[in-house]
Every structure is written in C-alpha cells, then in structure tokens.
Amino acid sequence: MRPNTIIASALRLATVTYASSAPVYTSPNPTTHINYTVVPGIFQQDDAATNASTFNFTASNFGLIDRSYPSDSACAGSRGSKNATQWQKITHYITTLNNDYDAKRNGERYALLFLGRHGEGYHNVAESYYGTPAWNCYWSELDGNGTAVWTDAHLTPTGQEQALSVNRFWNSLITKEKTTPPESYYTSPMYRCLETSNLTFSGLPLPKKTPFLPTIKELFREGISAHTCDRRSNKTYLAENFPKYKFEEGFVEFDPFWQEMHSEPSVDQDIRSKIVLDDVFTNDKSTYISVTAHSGEIGSLLRVLGHRAFGLSTGAAIPVLVKATTVRGESPVTTTIPYPAQKTCALPPTIRDPSCNDCSCCS
C-alpha cells in the first residue's frame, strides 16, 4: 500500500504529497526556478531532418556535428589547436560559455547531458512476442509467463551485449576522440537501468577525480503504468546486487509510486522530470552528466528541456547541450492529476495491430 505522504528528499528541493493518488510537488525554496533550453546546431539529433528510426549514434561520433566554434582559436588539443578533435573543440567551447561573465551574471549555466536508454529487457521481448495489444492489455499486468519474469525486468543477453557495445564506443571516444566523459552518473532505480549503466561505464579509462559512482534517483524511472515491469524492486535487493551504487537521500525501501491497475498521466511524468532535473542542476555543479533511464522517461526529459522528440531503440543514447538559466521568482504553477484506472482484458487480444493499444479490442 502506498503511503499518503512521502518526503522526497529523493529531491532535496521538493516535498511530494499525495491527494486522491495525485502527487503534488512543492519547492521549499520558491524564490528561484530554472528554465531549460537546448543549444541548437551541436548534434545531428537536434536537426528535424535527422531520422530517429535509422540514426546510428555509435557510427556518427554521437551525432556531434563537424563544425567550427567561436572559441576554436584558443583551443589547444593534444596535437595543437589546428588538429584538435571535434570533441576537444566542443569541450573548450562549453568551457568558454560557462566562463563568460555575462552568462554567470544572468544565472546561465551550460551542461552536456548524455541520456541513455537501457538495453533490451525481458519485457521488451515479451511485447514483441505477444504483440502490443495483448501485451498492454493482458500479459504486462502479470509478473511473467512461467518461462520469463518481467516484473522490474532484467536485461536479456542481447540487452547486455548492447550495453557492452556502448562501453566499447565510450572507450573509443575517450581514448581516440579525447571526449570528456561524464563527471556525474545517475540512473533510474529499475533493475534494467542499473545493469545497463554498470555494463556501459565499468572498466573505462576515467579520470581518478570523476570515477563511475552512480546515484540512483527515484524520479528518473519509467512512466508508471499497470505494467509490472514499471514496479521497482525493494531497496535491499537493489543494494545487494549493486553494492557500489549510491541511493539518493530519502530513497525508501518499497516502491512508493506504482499502483496496481493505475497509470501515471504524461503531465505528471513531465512534472516529476522537471523536478528531478532541477534537483540535479541545483545540487550538482558537473558539466558532463550521464542519465541512464527509459524510452518514455527520456522522451519526457526531452520535452522538459525543449528538445524535439527523438525516439531511442534499446541501448541507444542521445547527447543534449543544455542551457539552464536560474530565474528569480516562483516557478510557473503546475498541477498533477490523479492516476486513472487502466483498462484491461480478461483474456489476451488476438489482434496484433499496434494501433489497438487501449484495450478496445479485447477477445
């Protein structure tokens, strides 16, 4: 049973309470708020002409556009300014943006986010096997099918290999392209994301001052639905399996959000995505930040940041250069709504047309 009141120092800047199953986020310090915008013209994923369904980020240098920057003349790469890699140039450019006097005076800060989707999980395989209608309206509400378990789904062998492939990609970026790796690492509390982040970033030649020491943050989780893959494991189990991971302050033992046969409205998800981003940008001064999450949650984060929609396949990632501006005054009013009951079917639908995903085609 979910508690009526949860103090989410999961987010130091927010208190979360529940009224009629609707989470209400209020900031204890309403004197400032943060506005986010995407710096355009840096990555191919920003461009409306880039097709997300066919884009391969590992074959395109993470989508970093080969271009010049106003700061190039002062960029001294390992082989001299004229031979600096594209990643050394963008790193120097971001540094100049953050060191600009007017930007600091205006409360502006620039950060490069690496948003990575978990590798293939057993729930992804089950949806493909049964078809979207049967998955959404029947099978997803079960813990498994007797052969596979998908509650808080683990990675399949394919999903593990996807994460290891991204690990090799990061190794090449760091050693050959001189990419600045993340300085901070965050992950959804779902098991598949903990697995993915561990396989993706372990064993890389990272700077000693910024090792891979991820923090688990509750609100980076996937959009919450009646699907059991959206119900997280208890804290003790996660700690036993990922002993080096840090839980954010206030992380509770049992899942405080998942409700049987109810789903989180997208407006609620975007509100919590804004809250968790505000928490990161308020309490972490890193410039390069990794977040391992989910397709739906990354979609929500992109909406909050003002980025165009860009779907990710399992194991894929997207970089986003963000300008975060701290503004005096209260945040715009946002109102969550109660989690509505989710429709279901007594038997799995036989139709496989993915457009029938609202349980209107029950057998």
C-alpha positions in Angstrom: 0.0 0.0 0.0 1.5 3.3 -0.9 1.8 5.9 1.9 -0.3 9.0 1.9 2.7 11.2 2.4 6.3 10.8 1.1 9.0 13.3 1.8 11.1 13.1 -1.3 14.4 14.3 -0.3 14.8 12.0 -3.3 14.8 15.6 -4.4 16.2 17.9 -1.8 14.2 20.7 -3.3 10.9 19.0 -3.3 8.2 17.7 -1.0 5.9 15.1 -2.5 2.5 14.5 -1.1 -0.5 12.6 -2.4 -4.1 13.6 -2.6 -6.5 11.2 -4.3 -3.5 9.5 -5.8 -2.2 12.6 -7.4 1.4 13.5 -6.5 1.8 17.2 -5.6 5.3 18.7 -5.9 6.1 21.8 -4.0 9.5 23.5 -3.6 10.7 24.6 -0.2 12.6 27.4 -1.8 10.2 29.2 -4.2 12.5 32.3 -4.6 14.0 31.0 -7.9 13.3 28.5 -10.6 15.3 27.0 -13.6 14.4 27.4 -17.3 15.9 24.9 -19.7 16.7 25.4 -23.4 18.6 23.3 -25.9 21.7 24.8 -27.6 21.0 24.1 -31.3 23.4 23.2 -34.1 25.6 21.0 -32.0 24.3 17.5 -32.6 22.5 15.9 -35.6 19.7 14.8 -33.3 18.7 18.4 -32.9 18.0 18.7 -36.6 14.5 17.9 -37.8 16.0 16.3 -40.9 17.6 13.5 -38.8 15.5 10.4 -38.8 15.5 8.9 -35.3 14.4 5.5 -36.6 17.5 5.0 -38.7 20.1 7.1 -36.8 23.1 5.2 -35.5 24.8 7.2 -32.8 27.9 5.0 -32.5 28.6 5.3 -36.2 28.3 9.1 -36.2 30.5 10.2 -33.3 27.4 10.5 -31.1 25.9 12.8 -33.7 28.4 15.6 -33.0 28.4 18.0 -36.0 31.7 18.6 -37.6 31.8 22.4 -37.4 33.9 25.3 -36.1 33.2 27.3 -32.9 34.0 30.9 -32.0 36.4 29.6 -29.3 38.5 27.4 -31.7 41.4 29.8 -32.0 42.2 29.3 -28.3 41.5 25.6 -28.3 44.8 23.7 -27.7 44.2 20.0 -28.4 46.7 17.3 -27.7 48.1 17.8 -31.3 47.8 21.6 -31.4 44.7 23.8 -31.9 44.5 23.1 -35.7 44.4 19.4 -35.1 42.1 19.3 -32.1 39.4 16.7 -32.3 35.8 17.8 -32.7 35.2 16.7 -29.1 38.1 18.8 -27.8 36.6 21.7 -29.6 33.1 21.4 -28.2 34.6 20.8 -24.7 36.6 24.0 -25.0 33.5 25.8 -26.3 31.4 24.7 -23.4 34.1 25.9 -21.0 34.1 29.4 -22.6 30.3 29.5 -22.4 30.5 28.7 -18.7 33.3 31.2 -18.0 31.5 34.1 -19.7 31.0 36.9 -17.3 27.6 38.0 -18.6 26.4 34.4 -18.6 27.3 34.0 -15.0 25.7 37.3 -14.1 22.5 36.2 -15.8 22.4 32.9 -14.0 23.2 30.8 -17.1 25.0 27.5 -16.9 25.7 25.0 -19.7 25.8 21.3 -19.3 26.1 18.3 -21.6 23.7 15.6 -20.8 24.1 12.0 -22.0 20.7 10.4 -21.9 21.0 6.6 -22.3 18.2 4.1 -22.7 18.6 0.7 -21.0 19.4 -2.4 -23.1 16.8 -4.9 -24.2 14.8 -6.3 -21.2 12.7 -9.4 -20.9 9.6 -7.1 -21.0 10.7 -5.8 -24.4 11.0 -9.3 -25.8 7.6 -10.3 -24.3 5.9 -7.3 -26.0 7.4 -8.3 -29.4 6.4 -11.9 -28.9 2.8 -11.3 -27.9 2.2 -8.1 -29.8 1.4 -4.7 -28.4 -2.4 -5.1 -27.8 -2.0 -8.4 -25.9 1.0 -7.1 -24.0 -0.6 -3.8 -22.9 -4.0 -5.3 -22.0 -3.1 -8.6 -20.5 0.4 -10.0 -20.3 2.1 -6.8 -19.0 -0.1 -7.0 -15.9 1.4 -10.4 -14.9 4.8 -11.0 -13.3 5.8 -13.3 -16.1 4.6 -16.3 -18.2 6.2 -19.2 -16.5 9.3 -19.0 -18.7 10.4 -15.4 -18.3 9.9 -12.9 -15.5 9.4 -9.3 -16.4 8.4 -7.6 -13.2 11.2 -5.0 -12.8 12.7 -6.6 -15.8 16.3 -7.7 -16.1 18.4 -7.4 -19.3 18.4 -10.2 -21.8 21.7 -11.4 -23.2 21.0 -9.2 -26.2 20.5 -6.2 -23.8 23.7 -7.0 -22.0 25.6 -7.0 -25.3 24.0 -3.7 -26.3 25.4 -2.1 -23.2 28.8 -3.6 -23.7 28.8 -2.3 -27.3 28.2 1.2 -25.9 31.0 0.6 -23.4 33.4 -0.1 -26.4 32.1 3.1 -28.1 32.8 5.2 -25.0 36.3 3.7 -24.7 37.0 4.8 -28.3 35.5 8.3 -27.6 37.7 8.7 -24.6 40.9 7.3 -26.0 40.8 8.4 -29.6 38.4 11.4 -29.8 39.5 12.8 -26.4 35.9 13.1 -25.3 35.3 14.4 -21.8 33.4 11.5 -20.1 30.6 12.2 -17.6 31.6 13.7 -14.3 28.4 12.5 -12.6 26.3 9.4 -13.2 22.6 9.0 -12.4 20.3 6.1 -13.0 16.6 5.1 -12.8 16.0 2.7 -9.9 14.8 0.0 -12.3 17.0 -3.1 -12.4 17.5 -3.0 -16.2 18.9 0.6 -15.9 21.3 -0.4 -13.1 22.5 -3.3 -15.2 22.9 -1.1 -18.3 24.8 1.7 -16.5 27.1 -0.8 -14.9 28.0 -2.6 -18.2 28.2 0.7 -20.1 30.6 2.6 -17.8 32.6 0.0 -15.8 36.2 -0.5 -16.8 36.6 2.7 -18.8 39.7 4.9 -18.6 38.0 7.5 -16.5 39.7 10.4 -14.6 40.5 9.5 -11.0 38.6 12.5 -9.8 35.4 11.5 -11.5 35.1 7.7 -11.3 32.0 5.8 -12.1 30.0 6.1 -8.9 26.3 6.3 -9.9 23.5 7.7 -7.9 20.1 6.0 -8.0 17.3 8.6 -8.3 13.6 7.5 -7.9 12.2 10.1 -10.3 14.3 9.1 -13.3 12.1 5.9 -13.5 10.0 5.0 -16.5 6.4 6.3 -16.9 4.4 4.4 -14.3 1.7 2.1 -15.6 -0.1 -1.1 -14.6 2.7 -3.0 -16.2 4.7 -4.9 -13.6 7.9 -4.0 -15.4 7.3 -0.5 -14.0 7.2 -1.7 -10.4 10.7 -1.5 -8.9 12.4 -4.0 -6.6 12.9 -3.1 -3.0 15.9 -1.2 -1.9 17.5 -4.1 -0.1 17.5 -6.3 -3.2 19.0 -3.5 -5.3 21.7 -2.8 -2.8 22.7 -6.4 -2.6 23.1 -6.6 -6.4 24.7 -3.2 -6.9 26.7 -2.6 -3.7 28.7 0.3 -5.2 25.7 2.3 -6.2 24.6 5.2 -4.1 20.9 5.8 -3.2 19.8 9.4 -3.1 18.8 10.7 0.3 15.3 9.6 1.3 15.1 6.6 -1.0 12.6 4.3 0.6 12.5 0.5 0.9 9.4 -0.2 -1.2 8.2 1.3 -4.4 6.1 4.4 -3.3 4.7 5.2 -6.8 3.4 2.1 -8.5 -0.3 1.4 -8.1 -1.9 -1.8 -9.3 -4.1 -1.2 -12.4 -3.4 2.6 -12.5 -1.2 4.6 -14.8 0.7 7.9 -14.5 -0.6 10.7 -16.8 2.0 12.2 -19.0 1.5 15.6 -17.4 2.5 14.1 -14.0 5.6 12.5 -15.6 6.8 15.7 -17.1 6.3 17.5 -13.8 8.4 14.9 -12.0 11.0 15.0 -14.8 11.3 18.8 -14.3 11.6 18.3 -10.5 14.4 15.7 -10.8 16.3 17.8 -13.4 16.0 20.8 -11.0 17.4 18.7 -8.2 20.4 17.6 -10.3 21.1 21.1 -11.6 20.7 22.6 -8.1 22.9 20.2 -6.2 25.4 19.0 -8.8 27.7 21.5 -10.5 29.1 19.0 -13.0 29.2 20.0 -16.7 29.1 16.5 -18.1 26.2 14.3 -16.7 25.0 10.8 -17.6 21.5 9.6 -17.0 20.5 6.0 -17.7 16.7 5.7 -18.0 14.0 4.6 -20.3 12.4 5.4 -23.6 9.3 7.1 -22.1 11.3 8.9 -19.4 13.9 10.2 -21.8 11.0 11.4 -24.0 9.7 13.3 -21.0 13.1 14.8 -20.2 13.5 15.9 -23.8 10.1 17.7 -23.6 11.1 19.4 -20.4 14.4 20.5 -22.0 12.7 21.8 -25.1 14.3 19.2 -27.4 12.4 17.8 -30.4 11.0 14.2 -29.9 13.7 11.7 -30.7 12.9 8.0 -30.1 15.7 5.7 -28.9 16.0 2.0 -29.5 17.1 -0.2 -26.6 20.7 0.5 -25.7 20.8 3.8 -27.6 21.8 7.2 -26.2 21.4 10.9 -27.1 23.6 13.8 -26.1 21.9 17.2 -25.4 23.7 20.5 -24.8 21.5 22.4 -22.3 21.5 26.0 -21.1 20.0 26.2 -17.7 19.0 29.6 -16.5 18.2 30.3 -12.9 15.5 32.9 -12.7 14.3 34.9 -9.7 10.7 34.3 -8.7 8.3 31.4 -8.2 8.1 28.6 -10.7 5.1 28.5 -13.0 2.2 26.7 -11.4 2.0 23.0 -12.4 -0.8 20.7 -11.3 -0.7 17.0 -11.3 -3.8 14.9 -11.7 -4.8 11.5 -10.1 -3.6 8.3 -11.7 -6.6 7.0 -13.7 -7.5 3.3 -13.6 -6.0 1.4 -16.5 -8.3 -0.7 -18.8 -7.6 -4.4 -19.1 -8.8 -7.5 -20.9 -9.9 -10.7 -19.2 -8.2 -12.7 -22.0 -5.3 -11.5 -24.2 -6.5 -9.9 -27.5 -5.7 -11.9 -30.6 -5.2 -8.9 -32.8 -1.6 -7.7 -33.2 -2.2 -4.3 -34.8 -0.2 -1.9 -32.5 -2.7 0.8 -33.1 -5.1 -1.1 -30.9 -3.4 -0.4 -27.6 -6.3 0.9 -25.4 -7.9 -2.5 -24.7 -10.8 -1.8 -27.0 -10.1 -5.0 -28.9 -10.4 -7.5 -26.1 -11.3 -11.0 -27.1 
